[in-house]
Amino acid sequence: MSLIILDRDGVINHDSDDFIKDPSEWEPIDGSLEAIARLNYAGYRVVVITNQSGVARGLYSVETLNRIHSKMRRMLAQVGGKIEAVLFCSHAAVDGCECRKPQNGLYQDLAHRLRVNLDNVPAVGDSLRDLQAAISSNAKPILVKTGKGERTLAAGIPEGVAVYDDLSAVVTALLEPSLQ
């Protein structure tokens, strides 16, 4: 079975500079849930690794974050998909923790929990810190143009990072490479 790592905001759901603070604000990007279901059907284990500094900022609680993730899982189940695990960093950037991307603490935690090597595991994100965490874990960084992806691309990305319009395009490339 293959593994893929996804960032949440800007990859699976629409992002907000004001944070996603409530389940009512969580809205999937068109085609993202179906793309995850396609991955599941093809035998992929899907894991989300996400920074959620809104908890440290007092914008929402861990309980609210869990309700947001429950909504994501329910909507995903409606299209036949599932996420195996959601790992999140609730710290603010000033906390200097090892789990907040661009650090790779959550990636290493995932590798330890699943007893897997992350070499060349696809890791999809929309920001430079997503790409940096993937690179430092030897995963395969992939940028999507959704969320903050266009801004990230315009600012410059590390050499060799694959870029796709959205998660659906990433999944098509992974599952049907002859179409690319």
VEXDREN-2710 file (C-alpha; in Angstrom, 1 decimal):
% VEXDREN-2710
k/r/px/py/pz
1/MET/0.0/0.0/0.0
2/SER/1.3/3.5/-0.9
3/LEU/1.3/6.5/1.3
4/ILE/0.6/10.2/0.5
5/ILE/0.8/13.2/2.8
6/LEU/-1.5/16.2/2.3
7/ASP/-1.6/19.6/3.8
8/ARG/-5.1/20.7/4.7
9/ASP/-5.8/24.4/4.1
10/GLY/-5.3/25.3/0.5
11/VAL/-5.0/21.7/-0.7
12/ILE/-8.2/20.0/0.5
13/ASN/-10.2/23.0/1.5
14/HIS/-10.4/26.7/0.7
15/ASP/-7.9/28.6/2.8
16/SER/-8.5/31.9/4.6
17/ASP/-6.1/34.5/5.8
18/ASP/-8.4/34.8/8.8
19/PHE/-8.1/31.1/9.6
20/ILE/-10.7/28.4/9.4
21/LYS/-12.1/28.8/12.9
22/ASP/-15.4/26.8/12.7
23/PRO/-16.8/23.8/10.9
24/SER/-19.1/26.1/9.0
25/GLU/-16.0/27.8/7.4
26/TRP/-14.5/24.6/6.2
27/GLU/-15.4/24.2/2.5
28/PRO/-13.7/21.7/0.2
29/ILE/-11.9/22.7/-3.0
30/ASP/-13.9/21.4/-6.0
31/GLY/-12.7/17.9/-6.8
32/SER/-10.4/17.5/-3.7
33/LEU/-12.6/15.0/-1.8
34/GLU/-13.1/12.9/-5.0
35/ALA/-9.4/13.0/-5.6
36/ILE/-8.8/11.6/-2.1
37/ALA/-11.4/8.9/-2.7
38/ARG/-9.6/8.0/-6.0
39/LEU/-6.3/7.7/-4.0
40/ASN/-8.0/5.4/-1.5
41/TYR/-9.5/3.2/-4.2
42/ALA/-6.0/2.9/-5.8
43/GLY/-4.7/1.6/-2.4
44/TYR/-3.2/4.8/-1.0
45/ARG/-3.1/5.6/2.7
46/VAL/-3.9/9.3/3.0
47/VAL/-2.5/11.3/5.9
48/VAL/-3.0/15.0/6.6
49/ILE/-0.2/17.0/8.3
50/THR/-1.2/20.6/9.0
51/ASN/-0.1/23.7/10.9
52/GLN/-3.0/25.0/13.0
53/SER/-1.6/28.0/14.9
54/GLY/-5.1/29.3/15.4
55/VAL/-5.2/27.2/18.5
56/ALA/-2.2/28.9/20.0
57/ARG/-3.6/32.3/19.0
58/GLY/-6.8/31.5/20.8
59/LEU/-8.9/31.7/17.7
60/TYR/-10.4/28.2/18.2
61/SER/-9.9/25.3/20.6
62/VAL/-8.6/21.8/19.9
63/GLU/-12.2/20.6/20.3
64/THR/-13.4/23.0/17.5
65/LEU/-10.5/21.8/15.4
66/ASN/-11.6/18.2/16.0
67/ARG/-15.1/19.2/14.9
68/ILE/-13.7/20.7/11.7
69/HIS/-11.8/17.5/11.0
70/SER/-15.0/15.5/11.7
71/LYS/-16.8/17.5/9.1
72/MET/-14.0/16.9/6.6
73/ARG/-14.1/13.2/7.3
74/ARG/-17.9/13.0/7.0
75/MET/-17.9/14.9/3.7
76/LEU/-15.1/12.6/2.5
77/ALA/-17.0/9.5/3.5
78/GLN/-20.0/10.7/1.4
79/VAL/-17.8/10.3/-1.7
80/GLY/-16.3/7.1/-0.6
81/GLY/-13.0/8.4/0.7
82/LYS/-11.1/8.4/4.0
83/ILE/-8.2/10.0/5.7
84/GLU/-6.2/7.6/7.9
85/ALA/-4.8/10.2/10.2
86/VAL/-4.6/13.9/10.8
87/LEU/-1.5/15.2/12.5
88/PHE/-1.4/18.8/13.5
89/CYS/0.8/21.4/15.1
90/SER/-1.2/23.7/17.3
91/HIS/1.8/26.0/18.2
92/ALA/2.5/29.5/17.0
93/ALA/5.5/30.2/14.9
94/VAL/7.2/32.0/17.8
95/ASP/7.0/28.8/19.9
96/GLY/10.0/27.3/18.1
97/CYS/8.6/23.8/18.2
98/GLU/9.9/20.9/16.0
99/CYS/6.4/19.9/14.8
100/ARG/5.5/23.1/13.0
101/LYS/6.3/23.1/9.3
102/PRO/8.8/23.9/7.9
103/GLN/10.3/21.7/10.6
104/ASN/9.8/18.0/10.0
105/GLY/8.8/16.8/13.5
106/LEU/5.3/15.7/12.4
107/TYR/6.7/13.9/9.3
108/GLN/9.2/12.0/11.6
109/ASP/6.3/11.2/14.0
110/LEU/4.3/9.8/11.1
111/ALA/7.2/7.7/9.9
112/HIS/7.7/6.3/13.5
113/ARG/4.0/5.7/14.0
114/LEU/3.5/3.8/10.7
115/ARG/7.0/2.3/10.8
116/VAL/7.7/3.5/7.3
117/ASN/10.4/5.3/5.4
118/LEU/9.2/8.6/3.8
119/ASP/11.7/8.5/1.0
120/ASN/9.9/9.7/-2.2
121/VAL/6.5/9.6/-0.5
122/PRO/4.4/12.3/-2.2
123/ALA/3.7/15.3/0.0
124/VAL/1.3/17.9/-1.4
125/GLY/1.2/21.4/-0.1
126/ASP/0.5/25.0/-1.1
127/SER/3.3/26.8/0.8
128/LEU/7.0/26.9/0.9
129/ARG/7.0/25.6/4.4
130/ASP/5.1/22.5/3.2
131/LEU/7.7/21.9/0.6
132/GLN/10.6/22.4/3.0
133/ALA/9.2/19.9/5.5
134/ALA/8.8/17.4/2.8
135/ILE/12.3/17.9/1.5
136/SER/13.9/17.6/4.9
137/SER/12.1/14.3/5.4
138/ASN/13.2/13.0/2.0
139/ALA/9.6/13.0/0.9
140/LYS/8.7/14.1/-2.7
141/PRO/7.4/17.7/-2.5
142/ILE/4.5/18.7/-4.7
143/LEU/3.0/22.2/-5.0
144/VAL/-0.6/22.8/-5.9
145/LYS/-1.6/26.3/-7.2
146/THR/-4.7/26.3/-5.0
147/GLY/-4.7/28.1/-1.7
148/LYS/-1.4/30.0/-1.4
149/GLY/0.1/28.0/-4.2
150/GLU/0.2/30.7/-6.8
151/ARG/1.9/33.2/-4.4
152/THR/4.4/30.5/-3.4
153/LEU/5.2/29.7/-7.0
154/ALA/5.6/33.4/-7.8
155/ALA/8.0/33.9/-4.8
156/GLY/10.1/30.9/-6.0
157/ILE/10.3/27.3/-5.1
158/PRO/13.1/24.8/-4.7
159/GLU/14.4/23.2/-7.9
160/GLY/12.7/19.9/-8.9
161/VAL/9.4/20.5/-7.2
162/ALA/6.5/19.3/-9.3
163/VAL/3.7/21.8/-9.7
164/TYR/0.0/21.0/-10.5
165/ASP/-3.2/23.1/-10.7
166/ASP/-4.9/21.3/-7.8
167/LEU/-5.1/18.0/-5.9
168/SER/-7.2/16.4/-8.5
169/ALA/-4.4/17.0/-11.1
170/VAL/-1.8/15.6/-8.7
171/VAL/-3.9/12.4/-8.3
172/THR/-4.3/12.0/-12.0
173/ALA/-0.5/12.3/-12.5
174/LEU/0.1/9.7/-9.7
175/LEU/-2.5/7.2/-10.9
176/GLU/-2.4/7.8/-14.6
177/PRO/1.1/8.9/-15.5
178/SER/0.6/8.1/-19.2
179/LEU/-1.9/11.0/-19.4
180/GLN/0.8/13.6/-18.4
END
